[in-house]
Amino acid sequence: MRAIVYERYGPPDRLELRDVEMPAVRDDSVLIRVHATSVNRSDWETLTGRPAYVRIGGAGFLKPKVPILGTDVAGRVEAVGKDVTLFQAGDAVFGDIMWHGGRAFAEYVRVPESAPIVLKPESVSFDDAAALPQAGLLALQGLRSKGEVEPGQHVMINGAGGGSGTFAVQMAKSRGAEVTGVDGTPKLDGMRSIGADHVIDYTRENFTKSGHRYDRILDFAGHRSIFAYRRALRPDGIYSIVGGSAPRMLQALAVGSLISKTGSRRMGVLMARPNKEDLARLATLVETGELTPIVHRHFELSEVPEALRYLAEERAVGKLVITVATE
């Protein structure tokens, strides 16, 4: 089979399209023919080996342990092991396999039945399903962290033009919130098109100094001090950081808990927990029309390096999808 392979940390130039051995089916595993996948910030970090916590966390200290990237997968079950009961050959599935080996930038991938993989609704395309797992889960879990969003609340999404941000804007709006989206100049129209009530260009305005306070801030691009975000929160507000620079993530982890203990504001780091139930919920939201995956651009498997470069340039509104196979 064909796969995108790398042997050393570094830029996308290190990635090569190669013929590799097909993974063998194990008793408790599912072999999936990949129809589509998508790129995430985590793929870029694992490719470059930065920030340092990527290597320390298990990716490999000197060189990558897993030579194939890719965590979002949508495809059709090719074969199942003898102990598998939830799936059968021919099933259309999708899921997040980040904590189960990854390797979705390939024509086939093997994952354990227990991995966060669920059946794909017939009305949802493979490309749309591939856009959902990591980004959709972060948005879904972020908006219910420490309490559900309520109608009339003022919700600010920082990084609202990205993959997770575009999902979060739609979800918050569907729950009756007044939503402010923050991102760069090229993404302002895109944020408006998916329902943001207000948009802020972070290159021209520091929203933490505007004087406006929010009931909830969901931060996909944390680059400011947690004290600045505290200033933008209402006294009983919730701040969750999902992505951003390593120093800001560490600061939120260390200081956020102290702020939460000394007042009514709740601040901290959101650690996503991929699971089958939330994936099925995302599929239902798309199936009913409440949620629409925003796919900015499609690439082929051989174009994964180009897709990752495009991701790093932060120009995409929504997701970048890799189409691997067609029906």
C-alpha positions in Angstrom: 0.0 0.0 0.0 1.0 3.7 -0.3 1.7 5.9 2.7 3.3 9.2 3.6 6.4 8.3 5.6 9.0 10.3 7.5 12.1 9.2 9.4 13.4 12.4 10.9 11.8 15.4 12.6 11.7 18.5 10.4 9.8 20.4 7.7 7.3 18.8 5.3 10.2 18.1 2.9 11.0 15.1 5.1 7.7 13.4 4.0 7.8 10.9 1.2 5.1 8.9 -0.6 6.3 5.2 -0.4 5.1 1.7 -0.8 4.9 0.1 2.6 3.7 -3.2 4.0 0.0 -3.6 4.6 -0.9 -3.9 8.3 -2.0 -7.4 9.3 -5.4 -7.8 11.0 -5.2 -8.8 14.7 -7.9 -10.6 16.6 -9.2 -7.4 18.3 -8.5 -5.0 15.4 -10.3 -3.5 12.4 -8.5 -2.9 9.1 -9.9 0.3 7.4 -9.5 1.3 3.8 -8.9 5.0 4.1 -11.2 7.1 2.0 -10.3 10.5 3.6 -8.3 12.0 6.4 -7.5 15.6 7.4 -4.5 17.5 8.8 -4.4 18.9 12.3 -2.0 21.0 14.2 -1.0 17.9 16.1 0.3 16.5 12.8 2.5 19.5 12.3 3.9 19.3 15.9 4.6 15.6 15.5 6.3 16.1 12.2 8.6 18.9 13.5 9.0 17.4 17.0 8.1 20.8 18.5 7.2 21.9 21.1 9.4 19.7 23.3 6.5 18.0 25.0 5.8 16.2 21.7 9.0 14.2 22.0 8.8 13.9 25.8 5.2 12.7 25.6 6.1 9.6 23.6 6.6 10.6 19.9 10.3 9.7 20.2 13.1 11.7 21.7 15.7 11.6 18.9 13.5 10.4 16.0 9.8 9.6 15.5 8.7 6.2 16.8 5.8 6.1 14.3 6.8 6.8 10.7 3.3 7.6 9.4 1.3 10.7 10.6 -2.5 11.2 10.5 -5.1 10.9 13.3 -8.4 11.6 11.6 -9.8 8.8 9.5 -12.9 8.1 7.5 -13.2 4.9 5.4 -14.6 1.5 4.9 -13.9 -1.6 7.0 -11.9 -4.0 4.9 -11.5 -6.8 7.4 -12.0 -7.5 11.1 -10.4 -9.8 13.7 -12.1 -12.9 15.1 -12.9 -11.1 18.4 -14.5 -8.0 16.9 -18.2 -7.6 17.4 -19.0 -3.9 16.8 -18.0 -3.8 13.1 -18.0 -6.0 10.0 -16.4 -5.8 6.6 -18.1 -3.1 4.5 -19.0 -0.8 7.3 -18.4 2.9 6.7 -16.7 4.4 9.7 -14.8 7.4 11.0 -12.9 8.4 14.1 -9.9 9.8 15.9 -7.0 7.4 16.2 -4.4 9.7 17.7 -4.0 7.6 20.9 -4.1 4.3 18.9 -1.1 4.6 16.7 -2.3 7.2 14.1 -1.0 6.3 10.6 -4.0 7.7 8.7 -1.9 9.2 5.9 -2.0 5.9 4.2 -4.3 3.7 2.0 -5.1 1.3 4.9 -4.8 1.6 8.7 -5.3 -0.9 11.5 -6.9 0.1 14.8 -8.2 -1.8 17.8 -12.0 -2.1 18.0 -11.9 -0.2 21.2 -10.5 2.9 19.5 -12.8 6.0 19.1 -14.3 4.7 15.8 -18.0 4.8 15.0 -20.3 4.1 12.1 -20.6 6.9 9.5 -24.1 8.0 8.6 -24.9 7.4 4.9 -25.8 11.0 4.4 -22.4 12.2 5.6 -19.6 12.1 3.0 -16.3 10.6 3.8 -14.6 14.0 3.3 -17.0 15.6 5.8 -16.6 12.8 8.2 -12.8 13.1 8.0 -13.0 16.7 9.0 -14.9 15.9 12.2 -12.9 13.8 14.7 -10.2 15.8 16.3 -11.4 19.3 15.6 -15.1 18.5 16.3 -14.3 16.8 19.5 -12.2 19.7 20.8 -15.1 22.1 20.0 -17.8 19.9 21.5 -15.9 19.1 24.7 -14.6 22.7 25.0 -18.0 24.2 25.0 -19.3 21.9 27.7 -16.2 22.0 29.9 -17.1 23.2 33.4 -20.8 23.7 32.4 -22.9 23.8 29.3 -23.3 27.0 27.2 -26.7 28.6 27.9 -29.0 30.8 25.7 -28.1 34.4 25.8 -24.5 33.9 27.1 -21.7 35.9 25.5 -19.2 33.4 24.1 -15.8 34.3 22.6 -14.0 31.8 20.3 -10.3 32.7 19.9 -9.1 31.0 16.7 -12.7 30.9 15.4 -11.6 30.6 11.7 -9.7 27.4 12.2 -10.8 23.8 12.1 -12.1 23.5 15.7 -13.1 27.2 15.8 -15.5 26.9 12.9 -17.2 24.0 14.6 -17.3 25.8 18.0 -18.9 28.9 16.4 -21.7 26.8 14.9 -22.3 24.8 18.1 -22.4 27.9 20.4 -24.9 29.6 18.0 -27.1 26.5 17.9 -27.3 26.8 21.7 -28.5 30.3 21.6 -25.3 32.2 22.5 -24.1 35.5 21.2 -20.8 34.6 19.6 -17.7 36.7 19.0 -15.1 35.2 16.7 -11.4 36.2 16.9 -8.9 35.4 14.1 -6.7 37.0 11.4 -7.8 39.4 8.6 -8.3 36.7 5.9 -10.8 34.8 8.1 -13.2 37.6 9.1 -15.7 36.9 6.3 -15.5 33.2 6.9 -16.4 33.6 10.5 -19.4 35.8 9.6 -20.6 33.3 7.1 -20.9 30.5 9.7 -22.9 32.7 12.1 -20.5 34.7 14.3 -22.4 37.8 15.6 -19.2 39.8 16.0 -15.7 39.3 14.6 -12.4 40.7 15.8 -9.2 40.9 13.8 -6.5 40.1 16.4 -3.9 41.8 14.3 -5.7 45.1 14.8 -7.4 44.8 18.2 -6.6 43.3 21.5 -10.0 42.0 22.6 -8.7 41.5 26.2 -8.4 45.3 26.5 -11.8 46.2 24.9 -13.7 46.3 28.1 -16.1 43.7 27.0 -16.5 40.7 29.3 -17.6 37.2 28.2 -19.4 34.3 30.0 -17.1 31.9 28.2 -13.8 32.0 26.3 -12.8 29.0 24.3 -9.2 29.5 23.2 -7.7 27.6 20.3 -4.8 30.0 19.8 -3.6 31.0 23.2 -0.8 33.6 22.9 -1.7 36.0 25.7 -1.2 35.9 29.4 -3.9 34.1 31.4 -4.2 37.3 33.4 -5.3 39.1 30.2 -7.9 36.5 29.6 -9.0 36.8 33.2 -9.6 40.5 32.5 -12.0 39.6 29.6 -14.0 37.2 31.7 -17.1 38.0 33.7 -16.8 37.3 37.4 -18.4 33.8 37.0 -17.0 33.2 33.5 -15.2 30.1 32.2 -12.0 30.1 30.2 -10.6 27.0 28.5 -7.4 26.9 26.5 -7.2 24.1 23.9 -4.2 25.2 21.8 -1.5 27.8 21.6 2.1 28.4 22.6 3.7 26.0 25.1 4.5 28.7 27.6 0.9 29.9 27.6 -0.5 26.4 28.0 1.8 25.7 30.9 0.9 29.0 32.5 -2.8 28.2 32.2 -2.2 24.8 33.7 -0.3 26.2 36.7 -2.0 29.5 37.3 -5.5 28.7 36.1 -6.2 26.3 39.0 -5.1 28.9 41.5 -7.4 31.5 39.9 -10.2 29.0 40.0 -9.7 28.3 43.7 -9.6 32.0 44.7 -12.7 33.2 43.0 -15.8 32.3 40.9 -13.9 32.4 37.6 -12.9 29.0 36.3 -9.8 28.9 34.1 -7.7 26.0 32.9 -6.5 23.7 30.1 -8.9 21.5 28.3 -7.5 18.0 27.7 -9.6 16.4 24.9 -10.8 12.8 25.5 -11.7 11.1 22.3 -14.6 8.6 22.7 -17.2 6.8 20.7 -20.2 8.6 22.3 -19.0 12.1 21.4 -18.1 11.0 17.8 -21.6 9.6 17.4 -23.0 12.9 18.7 -21.0 14.8 16.1 -22.2 12.6 13.3 -25.8 13.2 14.4 -25.3 17.0 14.4 -24.0 16.8 10.8 -26.8 14.4 9.8 -29.5 16.7 11.1 -27.9 19.8 9.6 -27.1 21.5 12.9 -23.4 21.3 12.1 -21.6 21.7 8.8 -17.9 20.8 8.4 -16.2 23.7 6.7 -13.7 22.2 4.2 -11.4 24.9 2.9 -9.5 22.8 0.4 -9.0 19.2 -0.7 -5.6 17.5 -1.4 -4.6 14.1 -2.6 -2.5 11.7 -0.5 0.7 12.6 -2.4 0.0 16.3 -1.5 0.1 15.8 2.3 3.4 17.9 2.5 1.7 20.7 0.7 -1.4 20.5 2.9 0.8 20.7 6.1 2.6 23.7 4.7 -0.7 25.4 4.0 -1.9 24.5 7.5 1.2 26.1 9.0 0.5 29.4 7.1 -2.8 29.6 8.9 -4.7 30.7 5.9 -7.4 28.0 5.9 -10.9 28.8 7.1 -12.0 25.4 8.5 -10.4 22.1 7.6 -7.9 20.8 5.0 -9.0 17.3 3.8 -6.9 14.6 2.2 -8.9 12.5 -0.2 -7.2 9.1 -0.4 -9.7 6.8 -2.2 -13.1 7.0 -3.7 -15.9 4.5 -3.8 
